[in-house]
């Protein structure tokens, strides 16, 4: 099995936002280091699963890793990148 192209960025849980509705989960607001200033905060449901399969929650101040991954078919080589040749080449007869 091949790995999907990915990027891992460090982040910090800035705060926990309680839901105004009892049937909706609280949110964890995470600041992603290295992201553009206006887009560095994300909010996710504050529900994770530990190794035993139990639900757990993040705490304010927790250091986390944010992973972005995609299928290989959803990516293109960066221009000038010689380590990933194009998947198809055009030739003329």
N, C-alpha and C positions, 0 to 999 in steps of 0.2 A: 504494500500500500504506500502511495506517495503522499507526502505532506502537502497540505494546501498552502499557497502563498499567504504569509501572515506578517503582521507587525504587532509588537507588544510594547505598550507604553505604560509608564508608572502613573499612578494616580493616588489621590487621598480622599477619603470620605470626609466631606466638609460638614454635612449635617444630615440628620434624619428628619424627614417631613411626614408628620402624622397625617393620615387620611381623614377627611371630614366625613367619610362614609364608612360604616363598620364592615361592609362587604368588599371594600377595596383595600389592598395592602398599602402599608407605608412605603415611602420612597427613600432611597439613599441618593444624595446629591454628591457626585464625584467630580473632582477637578482633575482633568487629564493634563499631566505635565507635557509640554512640547506642542500642545495644540494652539491654534490661533486664539488670541485673547478673547474675542467675542464668542467663540465656540468651544471653550475648554470645559464647560460644565455639562455633565449629562446626569439624567435621573433615571434610575432603574428601580424595579420592585426590590424591596429589601428582603428578599427571600432567596437563600442559597441552600445547597444540599451538601452536607459533609460526607466524609468517607463511609460513615455508617448508614447513610441514606436519610438522616434526620435533617429537618429544616432548621436553619440557623439564620441569624441576622447580622449585618455589619454594624460596627460601632463607630461613632464619630471619631475622626483622627486615624482610622485604620488605613494602612498602606495597602493598596491593591494593584493588580496588573490588569490593564484593559487590553484585550486581544481582539484584533480585527483580522478575519480570515475570509478567503473567497475561493471558489472553485478555480482551478487553473484556466478553464475556458473563459472565465470572467475577467481575466487580466491580460495586459499587453506588455511587451518588453519596453522599458524606458529607452528613449532614443540614445544611441551611443553605447548601449549595454551589449558588450560582446560575449557575455557569459550565457545569454539566453538567445540563441538564434531564432529567427522567425520560424513559425511552424510550417509554413508553405512558401515555396519560392516560385516565382514566375520565370519561365524561360521562353525565348522566342526561337522558332525553328529556323 
